[in-house]
């Protein structure tokens, strides 16, 4: 009976490995480089990594992959994202990218509970981690992008729209200095700024960034 359970558990791990691997392959280009350690693995090798991740890069990469998948299914993947990213953060507290992803994943945990107090607690804790990451590494493109995208998805009660605008406009400054280096994110940054300024009633800025999005 124990062997049957073990085989069933192994099968589920392999399936999870394939899902996570697929998620990382189709993730936005700005983060693709963070997961290079997983690119050459087949499903059984990835399954082994999930069962017993042995190095920092793998643990972090699995956390980012689960974070990406949690946007579609928070109840299933947000806890795994927090688990892996928490382990990575414990290993290397100086990695602000890991800190920011952990913060974002923590806010997603709000979707795993019906309790409004727990929901608010998860979001507040996640926001604090993201804000700290940006404070410590303000020019990190991945950190800024992660916080910006998280902020526009949070309910308006958390008042994160201005934070999203701040992050996207900071990203515009970085992009304009090295446009070739950030070609993969330019359109998304401009598009989101156009939407945010439109909702805020600033049609001039909205039109400006809409035009930039259409030409990139």
C-alpha positions as CSV (number, residue, x, y, z in Angstrom):
1,X,0.0,0.0,0.0
2,X,2.9,2.3,0.9
3,X,4.5,1.6,-2.5
4,X,1.3,2.4,-4.3
5,X,1.0,5.8,-2.5
6,X,4.7,6.5,-3.2
7,X,4.1,5.9,-6.9
8,X,1.0,8.0,-6.9
9,X,3.0,10.8,-5.2
10,X,5.8,10.5,-7.7
11,X,3.3,10.7,-10.6
12,X,1.8,13.9,-9.2
13,X,5.3,15.4,-8.7
14,X,6.2,14.6,-12.3
15,X,2.9,16.2,-13.5
16,X,3.6,19.3,-11.4
17,X,7.1,19.5,-12.9
18,X,5.8,19.5,-16.4
19,X,3.2,22.2,-15.6
20,X,5.8,24.4,-13.9
21,X,8.3,23.8,-16.7
22,X,5.7,24.8,-19.3
23,X,4.8,27.9,-17.3
24,X,8.4,29.1,-17.2
25,X,8.9,28.5,-21.0
26,X,6.0,30.8,-21.8
27,X,6.7,33.5,-19.2
28,X,7.4,37.1,-20.2
29,X,10.9,37.6,-21.7
30,X,12.0,40.1,-19.0
31,X,12.3,37.2,-16.5
32,X,13.4,34.4,-18.9
33,X,17.1,34.8,-17.9
34,X,16.3,34.1,-14.3
35,X,15.3,30.6,-15.1
36,X,18.2,29.5,-17.3
37,X,19.2,26.7,-14.9
38,X,16.0,24.9,-15.8
39,X,16.0,25.3,-19.6
40,X,17.9,22.0,-20.4
41,X,16.0,19.7,-18.0
42,X,13.5,17.1,-19.1
43,X,10.4,16.3,-17.1
44,X,12.0,13.6,-14.9
45,X,15.0,15.8,-14.1
46,X,12.7,18.7,-13.2
47,X,10.6,16.5,-11.1
48,X,13.8,15.5,-9.1
49,X,14.6,19.2,-8.6
50,X,11.0,19.8,-7.3
51,X,11.3,17.0,-4.9
52,X,14.6,18.0,-3.5
53,X,15.9,21.3,-4.9
54,X,19.6,21.4,-3.9
55,X,20.8,24.8,-5.0
56,X,19.8,28.5,-4.7
57,X,19.2,29.1,-8.4
58,X,16.9,26.1,-8.8
59,X,14.8,27.0,-5.7
60,X,14.5,30.6,-6.9
61,X,13.6,29.5,-10.4
62,X,10.9,27.1,-9.2
63,X,9.5,29.9,-7.1
64,X,9.3,32.3,-10.0
65,X,7.7,29.6,-12.2
66,X,5.1,28.9,-9.6
67,X,4.5,32.7,-9.2
68,X,3.8,33.0,-12.9
69,X,1.4,30.1,-12.8
70,X,-0.3,31.5,-9.7
71,X,-1.7,34.3,-11.8
72,X,-4.0,31.7,-13.3
73,X,-4.6,29.4,-10.3
74,X,-3.6,31.1,-7.1
75,X,-5.0,28.4,-4.8
76,X,-2.9,25.7,-6.4
77,X,0.4,27.6,-7.1
78,X,0.6,30.6,-4.8
79,X,1.5,28.4,-1.7
80,X,4.2,26.6,-3.7
81,X,5.6,30.0,-5.0
82,X,5.7,31.3,-1.4
83,X,7.3,28.0,-0.2
84,X,10.2,28.1,-2.8
85,X,10.7,31.8,-2.7
86,X,10.8,31.9,1.1
87,X,13.5,29.2,1.1
88,X,15.4,31.2,-1.5
89,X,15.1,34.4,0.5
90,X,16.4,32.6,3.6
91,X,19.4,31.5,1.7
92,X,20.1,34.9,0.1
93,X,18.5,37.9,1.7
94,X,20.5,40.2,-0.5
95,X,18.7,39.1,-3.7
96,X,16.1,41.9,-4.0
97,X,14.5,40.2,-7.0
98,X,13.7,37.1,-4.9
99,X,12.4,39.4,-2.2
100,X,10.1,41.2,-4.6
101,X,8.8,38.0,-6.1
102,X,8.1,36.6,-2.6
103,X,6.2,39.8,-1.8
104,X,4.1,39.4,-5.0
105,X,3.4,35.7,-4.3
106,X,2.4,36.5,-0.7
107,X,-0.2,39.0,-1.9
108,X,-1.6,36.2,-4.2
109,X,-2.1,34.1,-1.0
110,X,-5.1,36.3,-0.3
111,X,-7.0,34.3,-3.0
112,X,-6.5,31.1,-1.0
113,X,-8.7,32.1,1.9
114,X,-12.2,33.4,2.5
115,X,-11.1,35.2,5.8
116,X,-11.0,38.9,5.1
117,X,-8.4,39.5,7.9
118,X,-6.1,36.9,6.5
119,X,-6.6,38.3,3.0
120,X,-5.6,41.8,4.2
121,X,-2.7,40.4,6.2
122,X,-1.3,38.6,3.2
123,X,-1.5,41.7,1.0
124,X,0.0,44.0,3.6
125,X,2.9,41.6,4.2
126,X,3.5,41.2,0.5
127,X,3.4,44.9,-0.2
128,X,5.9,45.5,2.5
129,X,8.4,43.1,0.9
130,X,7.9,44.5,-2.5
131,X,8.3,48.1,-1.3
132,X,11.5,47.1,0.6
133,X,12.9,45.5,-2.5
134,X,12.3,48.6,-4.6
135,X,13.8,50.8,-1.9
136,X,17.0,48.8,-1.7
137,X,17.3,48.2,-5.5
138,X,15.4,51.0,-7.3
139,X,16.9,50.5,-10.7
140,X,16.3,46.7,-10.9
141,X,14.1,46.3,-13.9
142,X,12.7,43.0,-12.8
143,X,11.9,44.3,-9.3
144,X,10.1,47.4,-10.6
145,X,8.2,45.4,-13.2
146,X,7.1,42.8,-10.7
147,X,5.8,45.4,-8.2
148,X,4.1,47.4,-11.0
149,X,2.3,44.5,-12.4
150,X,1.2,43.3,-8.9
151,X,0.1,46.8,-8.0
152,X,-2.3,47.2,-11.0
153,X,-3.9,43.8,-10.1
154,X,-4.6,44.6,-6.5
155,X,-8.1,45.9,-5.4
156,X,-8.4,49.7,-5.4
157,X,-8.8,49.7,-1.6
158,X,-5.0,49.2,-1.3
159,X,-4.3,52.4,-3.2
160,X,-1.5,51.0,-5.3
161,X,-2.3,52.7,-8.6
162,X,0.1,55.6,-7.9
163,X,2.8,53.1,-7.1
164,X,2.3,51.3,-10.4
165,X,2.6,54.7,-12.2
166,X,5.8,55.4,-10.3
167,X,7.3,52.1,-11.3
168,X,6.3,52.2,-14.9
169,X,7.5,55.8,-15.3
170,X,10.8,54.8,-13.7
171,X,11.0,51.9,-16.2
172,X,10.4,54.4,-19.0
173,X,13.5,56.3,-17.9
174,X,15.6,53.1,-17.8
175,X,14.2,52.0,-21.2
176,X,15.0,55.3,-22.9
177,X,18.6,55.1,-21.9
178,X,19.0,51.6,-23.4
179,X,16.0,50.9,-25.6
180,X,17.6,47.9,-27.4
181,X,18.2,46.2,-24.1
182,X,14.6,46.4,-23.0
183,X,12.8,45.8,-26.3
184,X,10.8,42.9,-24.8
185,X,9.0,45.1,-22.2
186,X,8.7,48.5,-23.9
187,X,5.2,47.9,-25.3
188,X,3.9,46.5,-22.1
189,X,5.2,49.4,-20.0
190,X,3.8,52.0,-22.4
191,X,0.5,50.3,-22.7
192,X,0.0,50.1,-18.9
193,X,1.0,53.7,-18.5
194,X,-1.6,54.7,-21.1
195,X,-4.3,52.7,-19.3
196,X,-3.3,54.2,-15.9
197,X,-3.3,57.8,-17.0
198,X,-6.5,57.3,-18.9
199,X,-8.2,56.1,-15.7
200,X,-6.8,59.0,-13.8
201,X,-8.3,61.4,-16.3
202,X,-5.0,62.6,-17.8
203,X,-5.8,62.1,-21.5
204,X,-2.7,63.9,-22.8
205,X,-0.4,61.5,-21.1
206,X,-2.7,58.6,-21.9
207,X,-2.5,59.5,-25.6
208,X,1.3,59.9,-25.5
209,X,1.9,56.5,-24.1
210,X,-0.7,54.9,-26.3
211,X,1.1,56.2,-29.3
212,X,4.4,54.9,-27.9
213,X,2.9,51.5,-27.3
214,X,1.6,51.3,-30.9
215,X,5.0,52.2,-32.4
216,X,7.0,49.7,-30.4
